[in-house]
């Protein structure tokens, strides 16, 4: 959805971004976060691997 977009996708993060919401934000072309907005990948805390979308967005 985001990668196939002909136009840049911008995501605004105003409060907690975690899990699937964070993965969606990571797949966007640009991200803007308010100061103090927590960005969390809880699976890392438990030693689990990130979901596929988060890994591919980080390596893009």
Secondary structure as GFF3:
##gff-version 3
##sequence-region A 1 60
A	DSSP	beta_strand	10	13	.	.	.	ID=ss1
A	DSSP	beta_strand	17	18	.	.	.	ID=ss2
A	DSSP	alpha_helix	20	27	.	.	.	ID=ss3
A	DSSP	beta_strand	30	33	.	.	.	ID=ss4
A	DSSP	beta_strand	39	40	.	.	.	ID=ss5
A	DSSP	alpha_helix	42	45	.	.	.	ID=ss6
A	DSSP	alpha_helix	52	58	.	.	.	ID=ss7
###
